[in-house]
Amino acid sequence: VGIAGSHIGTLNSKGVSPIDRREGVTQNDMQRALEGARAVALPQNQEVIHAIARHWTVDGQNEVQQPLGMNAYRLEVDAHIVTGSSTAVNNLLQCVMAHGIEVDELVLEPLASDRSVLRNEERHMGVAVVDMGGGTTDIAIFVDNGLCHTQILDLGGNHLSNDIAVGLHAPYETAEELKIRYGTVLPERVADDEQVWASVFGEKSERSFSRRFICEILEARAVEMFEIIHKRLEATDYLDRLPAGVVLTGGASQLPGMAELGREILQMPVRIGAPAAHLPVTGLSRKMMAPSYATSIGLLLWGLQEDERLWRRHYALDQNGQREWLDTTVRWLKNLLPD
Protein backbone atom coordinates (compact mmCIF):
# COMPACT_ATOMS: atom_id res chain seq x y z
CA VAL A 1 0.00 0.00 0.00
CA GLY A 2 1.39 3.40 -0.95
CA ILE A 3 1.78 6.17 1.61
CA ALA A 4 2.61 9.88 1.30
CA GLY A 5 1.71 13.15 2.99
CA SER A 6 3.18 16.03 4.93
CA HIS A 7 3.70 13.79 7.98
CA ILE A 8 6.51 11.92 6.18
CA GLY A 9 10.03 12.62 7.45
CA THR A 10 13.47 11.39 6.42
CA LEU A 11 16.97 11.13 7.83
CA ASN A 12 20.18 9.22 7.17
CA SER A 13 21.54 6.74 9.70
CA LYS A 14 24.28 4.11 10.06
CA GLY A 15 24.13 0.57 11.36
CA VAL A 16 26.83 -2.02 12.07
CA SER A 17 26.97 -5.81 12.22
CA PRO A 18 29.92 -8.08 13.13
CA ILE A 19 30.68 -10.77 10.53
CA ASP A 20 31.75 -14.39 10.88
CA ARG A 21 34.65 -14.36 8.44
CA ARG A 22 34.26 -18.09 7.78
CA GLU A 23 30.79 -17.59 6.33
CA GLY A 24 31.21 -14.14 4.79
CA VAL A 25 28.44 -11.55 4.70
CA THR A 26 24.99 -13.14 4.83
CA GLN A 27 21.48 -11.77 4.34
CA ASN A 28 21.03 -11.95 8.12
CA ASP A 29 24.15 -9.81 8.63
CA MET A 30 22.80 -7.20 6.23
CA GLN A 31 19.43 -7.26 7.98
CA ARG A 32 21.07 -6.80 11.40
CA ALA A 33 22.99 -3.78 10.12
CA LEU A 34 19.77 -2.26 8.75
CA GLU A 35 18.00 -2.94 12.05
CA GLY A 36 20.79 -1.04 13.78
CA ALA A 37 20.26 1.89 11.41
CA ARG A 38 16.52 1.83 12.20
CA ALA A 39 17.21 2.29 15.92
CA VAL A 40 17.05 6.09 15.85
CA ALA A 41 15.44 8.48 18.31
CA LEU A 42 12.17 9.75 16.85
CA PRO A 43 9.64 12.36 17.96
CA GLN A 44 6.52 11.12 19.67
CA ASN A 45 3.95 9.59 17.31
CA GLN A 46 6.55 8.95 14.58
CA GLU A 47 7.61 5.50 13.40
CA VAL A 48 10.00 4.04 10.83
CA ILE A 49 8.41 3.04 7.52
CA HIS A 50 11.57 2.23 5.53
CA ALA A 51 15.25 1.65 6.22
CA ILE A 52 16.84 1.55 2.76
CA ALA A 53 20.53 0.87 2.22
CA ARG A 54 22.29 3.67 0.34
CA HIS A 55 25.61 1.84 0.30
CA TRP A 56 27.68 -0.53 2.45
CA THR A 57 31.15 -0.42 4.00
CA VAL A 58 33.04 -3.72 4.34
CA ASP A 59 36.11 -3.61 6.62
CA GLY A 60 36.68 0.04 5.73
CA GLN A 61 36.03 -0.41 1.99
CA ASN A 62 33.48 2.31 1.28
CA GLU A 63 30.45 2.48 -1.01
CA VAL A 64 30.08 -1.23 -1.71
CA GLN A 65 26.82 -1.77 -3.60
CA GLN A 66 26.35 -5.49 -2.83
CA PRO A 67 28.35 -7.00 0.06
CA LEU A 68 26.61 -10.39 0.08
CA GLY A 69 29.19 -13.21 0.27
CA MET A 70 32.21 -10.95 0.84
CA ASN A 71 34.72 -12.01 3.52
CA ALA A 72 34.90 -9.46 6.31
CA TYR A 73 34.92 -8.83 10.05
CA ARG A 74 32.67 -5.76 10.07
CA LEU A 75 29.76 -4.64 7.93
CA GLU A 76 28.41 -1.11 8.06
CA VAL A 77 25.40 0.32 6.24
CA ASP A 78 24.62 3.92 5.37
CA ALA A 79 20.82 3.90 5.28
CA HIS A 80 18.06 6.32 4.36
CA ILE A 81 15.32 6.22 6.98
CA VAL A 82 11.74 7.17 6.09
CA THR A 83 9.40 7.91 8.99
CA GLY A 84 5.72 8.71 9.24
CA SER A 85 3.02 9.62 11.72
CA SER A 86 1.88 6.56 13.68
CA THR A 87 -1.65 7.95 13.63
CA ALA A 88 -1.65 8.36 9.83
CA VAL A 89 -0.10 4.90 9.37
CA ASN A 90 -2.66 3.20 11.62
CA ASN A 91 -5.58 5.02 9.99
CA LEU A 92 -4.40 3.96 6.53
CA LEU A 93 -3.95 0.34 7.62
CA GLN A 94 -7.38 0.23 9.26
CA CYS A 95 -9.01 1.71 6.17
CA VAL A 96 -7.47 -0.92 3.89
CA MET A 97 -8.08 -3.85 6.25
CA ALA A 98 -11.70 -2.76 6.73
CA HIS A 99 -12.21 -3.79 3.09
CA GLY A 100 -10.82 -7.27 3.73
CA ILE A 101 -7.36 -6.61 2.28
CA GLU A 102 -4.29 -7.77 4.18
CA VAL A 103 -1.39 -5.29 4.12
CA ASP A 104 2.10 -6.78 3.76
CA GLU A 105 4.03 -3.53 3.61
CA LEU A 106 3.68 0.23 3.38
CA VAL A 107 5.70 1.81 0.56
CA LEU A 108 6.54 5.49 0.20
CA GLU A 109 4.87 6.47 -3.07
CA PRO A 110 7.85 8.14 -4.81
CA LEU A 111 9.86 4.95 -4.22
CA ALA A 112 7.13 2.97 -5.95
CA SER A 113 7.05 5.43 -8.86
CA ASP A 114 10.82 5.03 -9.22
CA ARG A 115 10.36 1.33 -9.98
CA SER A 116 8.11 2.01 -12.95
CA VAL A 117 9.58 5.14 -14.60
CA LEU A 118 13.34 5.37 -14.01
CA ARG A 119 16.04 3.97 -16.25
CA ASN A 120 19.07 2.25 -14.71
CA GLU A 121 21.50 4.79 -16.17
CA GLU A 122 19.49 7.64 -14.62
CA ARG A 123 19.72 6.11 -11.15
CA HIS A 124 23.45 5.62 -11.61
CA MET A 125 24.24 9.10 -12.91
CA GLY A 126 21.97 11.00 -10.51
CA VAL A 127 18.29 11.85 -10.94
CA ALA A 128 15.30 13.23 -9.06
CA VAL A 129 11.85 11.66 -9.41
CA VAL A 130 9.14 14.29 -8.93
CA ASP A 131 5.74 12.62 -8.58
CA MET A 132 3.07 15.30 -9.04
CA GLY A 133 -0.03 13.78 -7.52
CA GLY A 134 -3.36 15.31 -6.61
CA GLY A 135 -2.66 16.47 -3.07
CA THR A 136 1.13 16.26 -2.84
CA THR A 137 4.29 16.42 -4.92
CA ASP A 138 6.75 13.72 -3.86
CA ILE A 139 10.50 13.99 -4.48
CA ALA A 140 13.05 11.16 -4.41
CA ILE A 141 16.73 11.68 -5.29
CA PHE A 142 18.96 8.83 -6.51
CA VAL A 143 22.75 9.04 -6.93
CA ASP A 144 25.07 6.11 -7.69
CA ASN A 145 22.07 3.75 -7.69
CA GLY A 146 21.29 4.70 -4.10
CA LEU A 147 18.40 6.61 -2.55
CA CYS A 148 19.79 9.81 -1.05
CA HIS A 149 16.81 11.98 -0.17
CA THR A 150 13.01 11.96 -0.09
CA GLN A 151 10.60 14.81 0.54
CA ILE A 152 6.86 15.42 0.35
CA LEU A 153 5.45 18.83 -0.66
CA ASP A 154 1.86 19.85 0.14
CA LEU A 155 1.29 20.97 -3.43
CA GLY A 156 -0.22 19.05 -6.32
CA GLY A 157 -2.68 18.86 -9.17
CA ASN A 158 -5.64 19.69 -6.93
CA HIS A 159 -4.16 23.15 -6.39
CA LEU A 160 -4.16 23.71 -10.17
CA SER A 161 -7.84 22.82 -10.38
CA ASN A 162 -8.69 24.90 -7.32
CA ASP A 163 -7.00 27.97 -8.84
CA ILE A 164 -9.21 27.66 -11.92
CA ALA A 165 -12.30 27.24 -9.73
CA VAL A 166 -11.45 30.40 -7.79
CA GLY A 167 -10.50 32.40 -10.89
CA LEU A 168 -13.69 31.51 -12.76
CA HIS A 169 -16.05 31.29 -9.73
CA ALA A 170 -16.83 27.78 -10.93
CA PRO A 171 -17.45 24.45 -9.15
CA TYR A 172 -14.33 22.38 -8.53
CA GLU A 173 -15.56 19.55 -10.77
CA THR A 174 -15.98 22.03 -13.64
CA ALA A 175 -12.49 23.39 -13.06
CA GLU A 176 -11.02 19.88 -13.06
CA GLU A 177 -12.71 19.12 -16.39
CA LEU A 178 -11.47 22.39 -17.91
CA LYS A 179 -7.93 21.61 -16.75
CA ILE A 180 -7.96 18.17 -18.33
CA ARG A 181 -9.70 19.14 -21.60
CA TYR A 182 -8.19 22.54 -22.33
CA GLY A 183 -5.24 22.99 -20.00
CA THR A 184 -1.62 23.74 -20.82
CA VAL A 185 1.06 25.52 -18.80
CA LEU A 186 2.27 27.27 -21.97
CA PRO A 187 -0.54 29.80 -22.65
CA GLU A 188 1.44 31.49 -25.42
CA ARG A 189 0.58 28.47 -27.58
CA VAL A 190 -3.15 29.16 -27.24
CA ALA A 191 -4.93 31.50 -29.65
CA ASP A 192 -6.09 34.79 -28.14
CA ASP A 193 -9.64 34.39 -29.44
CA GLU A 194 -10.21 30.75 -28.39
CA GLN A 195 -13.20 30.48 -26.03
CA VAL A 196 -14.52 27.69 -23.79
CA TRP A 197 -17.86 27.43 -22.03
CA ALA A 198 -18.34 26.52 -18.38
CA SER A 199 -20.98 26.61 -15.66
CA VAL A 200 -20.35 29.09 -12.85
CA PHE A 201 -21.87 29.88 -9.49
CA GLY A 202 -24.84 32.25 -9.47
CA GLU A 203 -25.78 31.86 -13.15
CA LYS A 204 -28.20 29.41 -14.77
CA SER A 205 -26.50 29.31 -18.16
CA GLU A 206 -22.87 28.66 -18.99
CA ARG A 207 -20.43 31.52 -19.51
CA SER A 208 -17.66 31.78 -22.06
CA PHE A 209 -14.06 32.23 -20.94
CA SER A 210 -10.82 32.81 -22.74
CA ARG A 211 -8.96 29.51 -22.89
CA ARG A 212 -5.74 31.48 -22.72
CA PHE A 213 -6.84 33.06 -19.42
CA ILE A 214 -7.44 29.60 -17.96
CA CYS A 215 -4.02 28.46 -19.11
CA GLU A 216 -2.39 31.56 -17.61
CA ILE A 217 -3.87 30.52 -14.26
CA LEU A 218 -2.31 27.08 -14.69
CA GLU A 219 1.02 28.55 -15.74
CA ALA A 220 1.22 30.77 -12.64
CA ARG A 221 0.70 27.83 -10.28
CA ALA A 222 3.02 25.52 -12.24
CA VAL A 223 5.79 28.15 -12.13
CA GLU A 224 5.36 28.38 -8.37
CA MET A 225 5.53 24.59 -8.05
CA PHE A 226 8.76 24.35 -10.04
CA GLU A 227 10.32 27.24 -8.13
CA ILE A 228 9.56 25.46 -4.84
CA ILE A 229 10.93 22.19 -6.23
CA HIS A 230 14.12 23.99 -7.29
CA LYS A 231 14.56 25.50 -3.81
CA ARG A 232 14.04 22.12 -2.15
CA LEU A 233 16.54 20.42 -4.48
CA GLU A 234 19.02 23.22 -3.84
CA ALA A 235 18.65 22.80 -0.08
CA THR A 236 19.62 19.11 -0.28
CA ASP A 237 23.12 19.81 -1.69
CA TYR A 238 22.37 17.28 -4.45
CA LEU A 239 21.37 19.81 -7.11
CA ASP A 240 24.80 19.65 -8.77
CA ARG A 241 24.79 15.84 -8.70
CA LEU A 242 21.79 15.32 -10.98
CA PRO A 243 23.17 15.10 -14.54
CA ALA A 244 20.12 13.03 -15.53
CA GLY A 245 17.94 15.87 -14.28
CA VAL A 246 14.34 15.40 -13.19
CA VAL A 247 11.77 12.80 -14.21
CA LEU A 248 8.23 14.13 -13.77
CA THR A 249 5.44 11.65 -13.21
CA GLY A 250 1.98 11.56 -11.66
CA GLY A 251 -1.30 12.90 -12.99
CA ALA A 252 -0.39 16.61 -12.89
CA SER A 253 2.72 15.98 -15.00
CA GLN A 254 0.43 15.10 -17.92
CA LEU A 255 -0.56 18.73 -18.42
CA PRO A 256 0.86 19.81 -21.80
CA GLY A 257 4.01 21.89 -21.46
CA MET A 258 5.06 20.62 -18.01
CA ALA A 259 8.41 19.25 -19.18
CA GLU A 260 9.24 22.39 -21.18
CA LEU A 261 8.36 24.69 -18.28
CA GLY A 262 10.32 22.49 -15.90
CA ARG A 263 13.43 22.67 -18.08
CA GLU A 264 13.15 26.45 -18.23
CA ILE A 265 12.85 26.96 -14.47
CA LEU A 266 15.01 24.12 -13.14
CA GLN A 267 17.72 24.61 -15.78
CA MET A 268 18.33 20.88 -16.14
CA PRO A 269 17.05 17.95 -18.22
CA VAL A 270 13.38 17.19 -17.56
CA ARG A 271 11.30 14.41 -19.08
CA ILE A 272 7.87 12.92 -18.40
CA GLY A 273 8.07 9.43 -16.92
CA ALA A 274 5.41 6.82 -17.64
CA PRO A 275 5.50 3.09 -16.86
CA ALA A 276 8.04 1.72 -19.32
CA ALA A 277 7.19 -0.79 -22.02
CA HIS A 278 10.04 -3.12 -20.96
CA LEU A 279 8.65 -3.69 -17.46
CA PRO A 280 8.05 -7.35 -16.47
CA VAL A 281 4.28 -6.81 -16.40
CA THR A 282 1.98 -7.87 -19.22
CA GLY A 283 -1.68 -7.24 -19.90
CA LEU A 284 -1.65 -3.53 -19.06
CA SER A 285 -3.98 -1.38 -21.13
CA ARG A 286 -2.73 1.78 -22.84
CA LYS A 287 -4.57 3.88 -20.24
CA MET A 288 -2.49 2.29 -17.49
CA MET A 289 0.80 3.13 -19.22
CA ALA A 290 0.32 6.79 -18.29
CA PRO A 291 2.16 8.88 -15.67
CA SER A 292 -0.95 8.95 -13.49
CA TYR A 293 -0.55 5.20 -12.92
CA ALA A 294 3.19 5.25 -12.21
CA THR A 295 2.70 4.73 -8.48
CA SER A 296 0.16 1.93 -8.92
CA ILE A 297 2.37 0.03 -11.36
CA GLY A 298 5.39 0.72 -9.15
CA LEU A 299 3.62 -0.80 -6.13
CA LEU A 300 2.88 -3.86 -8.24
CA LEU A 301 6.56 -4.15 -9.16
CA TRP A 302 7.62 -3.56 -5.55
CA GLY A 303 5.54 -6.55 -4.48
CA LEU A 304 7.17 -8.72 -7.14
CA GLN A 305 10.77 -7.57 -6.80
CA GLU A 306 11.54 -6.19 -3.35
CA ASP A 307 11.86 -9.42 -1.40
CA GLU A 308 11.73 -12.76 -3.16
CA ARG A 309 12.15 -14.52 0.18
CA LEU A 310 8.90 -12.92 1.31
CA TRP A 311 7.07 -14.53 -1.58
CA ARG A 312 8.54 -17.96 -0.92
CA ARG A 313 8.01 -17.80 2.83
CA HIS A 314 4.46 -16.44 2.93
CA TYR A 315 2.95 -17.55 -0.36
CA ALA A 316 5.16 -20.42 -1.56
CA LEU A 317 4.59 -19.22 -5.10
CA ASP A 318 6.34 -20.74 -8.06
CA GLN A 319 6.61 -18.81 -11.33
CA ASN A 320 3.12 -19.90 -12.37
CA GLY A 321 1.76 -18.80 -9.01
CA GLN A 322 3.40 -15.41 -9.30
CA ARG A 323 2.00 -15.02 -12.80
CA GLU A 324 -1.50 -15.88 -11.57
CA TRP A 325 -1.18 -13.29 -8.78
CA LEU A 326 0.12 -10.71 -11.23
CA ASP A 327 -2.69 -11.34 -13.73
CA THR A 328 -5.28 -11.05 -10.96
CA THR A 329 -3.82 -7.75 -9.80
CA VAL A 330 -3.72 -6.33 -13.33
CA ARG A 331 -7.39 -7.28 -13.85
CA TRP A 332 -8.25 -5.55 -10.55
CA LEU A 333 -6.47 -2.37 -11.65
CA LYS A 334 -8.25 -2.44 -15.01
CA ASN A 335 -11.61 -2.61 -13.25
CA LEU A 336 -10.81 0.71 -11.58
CA LEU A 337 -10.57 2.46 -14.94
CA PRO A 338 -13.62 4.19 -16.40
CA ASP A 339 -15.03 2.61 -19.55
DOKOL-440971 format. One line per 3 residues: their letters; for each residue x, y, z of C-alpha. Coordinates in Angstrom, 3 decimals. Example, Ala and Ser with C-alpha at 12.3 -4.5 7.8 and 13.67 -1.06 7.14 Angstrom:
DOKOL-440971
AS> 12.300 -4.500 7.800  13.670 -1.060 7.140 .
***
This chain:
DOKOL-440971
VGI> 0.000 0.000 0.000  1.386 3.404 -0.953  1.779 6.166 1.606 .
AGS> 2.610 9.880 1.303  1.708 13.146 2.987  3.177 16.029 4.929 .
HIG> 3.705 13.787 7.981  6.509 11.919 6.181  10.026 12.620 7.451 .
TLN> 13.471 11.385 6.417  16.972 11.128 7.832  20.184 9.224 7.170 .
SKG> 21.543 6.744 9.700  24.278 4.112 10.059  24.129 0.566 11.364 .
VSP> 26.835 -2.021 12.073  26.968 -5.810 12.220  29.923 -8.084 13.126 .
IDR> 30.677 -10.765 10.526  31.747 -14.392 10.880  34.646 -14.365 8.439 .
REG> 34.265 -18.092 7.778  30.789 -17.586 6.334  31.206 -14.143 4.790 .
VTQ> 28.443 -11.554 4.703  24.994 -13.143 4.828  21.483 -11.770 4.343 .
NDM> 21.033 -11.950 8.118  24.152 -9.814 8.630  22.798 -7.202 6.226 .
QRA> 19.425 -7.258 7.976  21.071 -6.798 11.395  22.994 -3.778 10.121 .
LEG> 19.775 -2.265 8.751  17.998 -2.937 12.050  20.789 -1.035 13.776 .
ARA> 20.256 1.886 11.407  16.522 1.833 12.201  17.211 2.292 15.917 .
VAL> 17.045 6.088 15.849  15.444 8.482 18.306  12.165 9.749 16.853 .
PQN> 9.640 12.365 17.962  6.521 11.125 19.674  3.949 9.590 17.312 .
QEV> 6.549 8.952 14.580  7.613 5.503 13.403  10.002 4.045 10.834 .
IHA> 8.412 3.043 7.523  11.573 2.232 5.535  15.253 1.650 6.219 .
IAR> 16.841 1.551 2.759  20.534 0.873 2.217  22.291 3.674 0.337 .
HWT> 25.615 1.839 0.303  27.683 -0.526 2.446  31.148 -0.422 4.002 .
VDG> 33.036 -3.717 4.341  36.109 -3.609 6.620  36.682 0.035 5.727 .
QNE> 36.033 -0.405 1.994  33.478 2.309 1.282  30.449 2.476 -1.011 .
VQQ> 30.076 -1.234 -1.709  26.821 -1.775 -3.597  26.353 -5.492 -2.834 .
PLG> 28.354 -7.000 0.064  26.615 -10.386 0.084  29.194 -13.211 0.267 .
MNA> 32.206 -10.948 0.843  34.723 -12.008 3.520  34.905 -9.459 6.314 .
YRL> 34.924 -8.825 10.046  32.674 -5.762 10.075  29.761 -4.636 7.930 .
EVD> 28.406 -1.105 8.063  25.399 0.316 6.235  24.623 3.919 5.374 .
AHI> 20.825 3.903 5.280  18.059 6.317 4.357  15.315 6.219 6.980 .
VTG> 11.739 7.171 6.093  9.401 7.915 8.986  5.723 8.705 9.243 .
SST> 3.020 9.623 11.717  1.883 6.559 13.678  -1.651 7.946 13.625 .
AVN> -1.647 8.362 9.833  -0.101 4.905 9.370  -2.665 3.203 11.618 .
NLL> -5.585 5.023 9.986  -4.401 3.957 6.529  -3.948 0.339 7.624 .
QCV> -7.382 0.229 9.259  -9.011 1.714 6.167  -7.471 -0.921 3.888 .
MAH> -8.078 -3.849 6.247  -11.700 -2.765 6.725  -12.208 -3.791 3.090 .
GIE> -10.822 -7.269 3.730  -7.365 -6.613 2.283  -4.286 -7.768 4.184 .
VDE> -1.388 -5.288 4.122  2.095 -6.778 3.758  4.027 -3.526 3.610 .
LVL> 3.677 0.234 3.377  5.702 1.814 0.563  6.543 5.493 0.204 .
EPL> 4.868 6.468 -3.066  7.851 8.139 -4.811  9.856 4.950 -4.216 .
ASD> 7.134 2.971 -5.952  7.052 5.430 -8.858  10.816 5.029 -9.216 .
RSV> 10.357 1.330 -9.980  8.113 2.011 -12.954  9.576 5.135 -14.597 .
LRN> 13.340 5.368 -14.008  16.043 3.969 -16.254  19.065 2.251 -14.714 .
EER> 21.498 4.786 -16.170  19.488 7.641 -14.624  19.722 6.107 -11.147 .
HMG> 23.449 5.619 -11.613  24.236 9.104 -12.909  21.974 10.997 -10.509 .
VAV> 18.288 11.845 -10.943  15.297 13.230 -9.056  11.853 11.661 -9.412 .
VDM> 9.137 14.288 -8.934  5.737 12.625 -8.583  3.072 15.302 -9.043 .
GGG> -0.035 13.782 -7.517  -3.360 15.307 -6.609  -2.658 16.475 -3.073 .
TTD> 1.133 16.259 -2.836  4.291 16.415 -4.923  6.748 13.720 -3.863 .
IAI> 10.504 13.989 -4.481  13.045 11.156 -4.408  16.730 11.675 -5.294 .
FVD> 18.957 8.832 -6.506  22.748 9.043 -6.926  25.075 6.106 -7.689 .
NGL> 22.067 3.748 -7.693  21.286 4.700 -4.098  18.403 6.608 -2.553 .
CHT> 19.790 9.813 -1.050  16.811 11.979 -0.173  13.013 11.964 -0.095 .
QIL> 10.603 14.808 0.538  6.855 15.423 0.350  5.450 18.835 -0.658 .
DLG> 1.865 19.854 0.143  1.293 20.969 -3.427  -0.219 19.052 -6.322 .
GNH> -2.680 18.859 -9.169  -5.639 19.685 -6.926  -4.163 23.147 -6.394 .
LSN> -4.156 23.709 -10.165  -7.840 22.819 -10.376  -8.686 24.900 -7.324 .
DIA> -6.998 27.966 -8.836  -9.208 27.659 -11.917  -12.299 27.236 -9.732 .
VGL> -11.445 30.404 -7.793  -10.504 32.396 -10.889  -13.691 31.508 -12.761 .
HAP> -16.053 31.293 -9.731  -16.828 27.777 -10.928  -17.453 24.447 -9.154 .
YET> -14.331 22.383 -8.526  -15.560 19.551 -10.773  -15.984 22.028 -13.635 .
AEE> -12.492 23.391 -13.061  -11.025 19.881 -13.065  -12.706 19.116 -16.385 .
LKI> -11.475 22.385 -17.911  -7.933 21.611 -16.755  -7.962 18.171 -18.332 .
RYG> -9.698 19.137 -21.604  -8.193 22.537 -22.332  -5.241 22.993 -19.995 .
TVL> -1.615 23.745 -20.819  1.059 25.524 -18.798  2.268 27.272 -21.967 .
PER> -0.536 29.799 -22.647  1.436 31.494 -25.420  0.584 28.469 -27.580 .
VAD> -3.153 29.158 -27.245  -4.932 31.497 -29.655  -6.095 34.790 -28.136 .
DEQ> -9.644 34.390 -29.442  -10.212 30.754 -28.391  -13.199 30.478 -26.035 .
VWA> -14.517 27.693 -23.792  -17.864 27.432 -22.028  -18.343 26.522 -18.376 .
SVF> -20.981 26.606 -15.663  -20.345 29.086 -12.850  -21.874 29.881 -9.494 .
GEK> -24.844 32.249 -9.473  -25.782 31.856 -13.151  -28.195 29.415 -14.774 .
SER> -26.496 29.314 -18.156  -22.870 28.665 -18.993  -20.426 31.518 -19.511 .
SFS> -17.660 31.780 -22.057  -14.061 32.234 -20.942  -10.820 32.807 -22.740 .
RRF> -8.965 29.507 -22.890  -5.737 31.482 -22.725  -6.836 33.060 -19.423 .
ICE> -7.441 29.598 -17.956  -4.017 28.460 -19.107  -2.390 31.555 -17.607 .
ILE> -3.873 30.515 -14.257  -2.314 27.077 -14.690  1.016 28.555 -15.737 .
ARA> 1.219 30.767 -12.638  0.696 27.830 -10.277  3.017 25.523 -12.236 .
VEM> 5.785 28.149 -12.133  5.360 28.380 -8.367  5.525 24.588 -8.054 .
FEI> 8.759 24.346 -10.041  10.315 27.242 -8.125  9.564 25.461 -4.842 .
IHK> 10.931 22.188 -6.234  14.122 23.987 -7.288  14.557 25.500 -3.814 .
RLE> 14.035 22.116 -2.151  16.537 20.422 -4.477  19.019 23.215 -3.843 .
ATD> 18.646 22.803 -0.080  19.621 19.112 -0.278  23.116 19.808 -1.693 .
YLD> 22.369 17.279 -4.454  21.370 19.810 -7.112  24.800 19.647 -8.774 .
RLP> 24.788 15.837 -8.697  21.787 15.319 -10.982  23.168 15.104 -14.540 .
AGV> 20.124 13.030 -15.526  17.940 15.866 -14.277  14.339 15.401 -13.193 .
VLT> 11.767 12.799 -14.208  8.234 14.128 -13.770  5.438 11.649 -13.210 .
GGA> 1.982 11.560 -11.659  -1.300 12.901 -12.988  -0.391 16.606 -12.891 .
SQL> 2.719 15.980 -15.000  0.434 15.101 -17.918  -0.556 18.731 -18.424 .
PGM> 0.864 19.809 -21.800  4.008 21.888 -21.455  5.056 20.622 -18.011 .
AEL> 8.408 19.246 -19.177  9.236 22.386 -21.183  8.359 24.687 -18.283 .
GRE> 10.324 22.488 -15.903  13.427 22.666 -18.076  13.146 26.453 -18.228 .
ILQ> 12.854 26.959 -14.466  15.007 24.118 -13.143  17.716 24.610 -15.778 .
MPV> 18.334 20.878 -16.135  17.052 17.952 -18.216  13.380 17.193 -17.565 .
RIG> 11.299 14.408 -19.076  7.874 12.919 -18.402  8.070 9.430 -16.916 .
APA> 5.407 6.824 -17.636  5.498 3.087 -16.864  8.040 1.721 -19.323 .
AHL> 7.187 -0.794 -22.020  10.037 -3.116 -20.965  8.646 -3.693 -17.461 .
PVT> 8.052 -7.350 -16.470  4.279 -6.814 -16.395  1.984 -7.865 -19.221 .
GLS> -1.676 -7.237 -19.900  -1.654 -3.534 -19.055  -3.982 -1.381 -21.130 .
RKM> -2.732 1.783 -22.837  -4.566 3.880 -20.240  -2.489 2.290 -17.488 .
MAP> 0.801 3.126 -19.224  0.321 6.786 -18.286  2.162 8.878 -15.666 .
SYA> -0.953 8.953 -13.488  -0.552 5.197 -12.924  3.194 5.252 -12.211 .
TSI> 2.703 4.726 -8.478  0.157 1.926 -8.918  2.370 0.028 -11.356 .
GLL> 5.386 0.718 -9.146  3.621 -0.802 -6.130  2.880 -3.859 -8.236 .
LWG> 6.559 -4.150 -9.158  7.617 -3.563 -5.545  5.537 -6.549 -4.476 .
LQE> 7.165 -8.715 -7.141  10.773 -7.572 -6.803  11.544 -6.188 -3.354 .
DER> 11.863 -9.416 -1.397  11.726 -12.762 -3.161  12.146 -14.517 0.175 .
LWR> 8.899 -12.919 1.313  7.067 -14.526 -1.577  8.536 -17.963 -0.924 .
RHY> 8.013 -17.801 2.831  4.463 -16.441 2.932  2.952 -17.548 -0.362 .
ALD> 5.155 -20.420 -1.564  4.591 -19.218 -5.105  6.344 -20.740 -8.065 .
QNG> 6.608 -18.807 -11.335  3.122 -19.898 -12.374  1.758 -18.801 -9.009 .
QRE> 3.399 -15.407 -9.301  2.003 -15.025 -12.802  -1.497 -15.884 -11.567 .
WLD> -1.185 -13.289 -8.776  0.117 -10.710 -11.231  -2.691 -11.345 -13.730 .
TTV> -5.283 -11.052 -10.960  -3.819 -7.747 -9.801  -3.721 -6.333 -13.334 .
RWL> -7.388 -7.277 -13.845  -8.252 -5.550 -10.550  -6.468 -2.374 -11.647 .
KNL> -8.245 -2.441 -15.012  -11.606 -2.608 -13.250  -10.808 0.711 -11.584 .
LPD> -10.572 2.459 -14.942  -13.625 4.190 -16.402  -15.029 2.612 -19.553 .
***
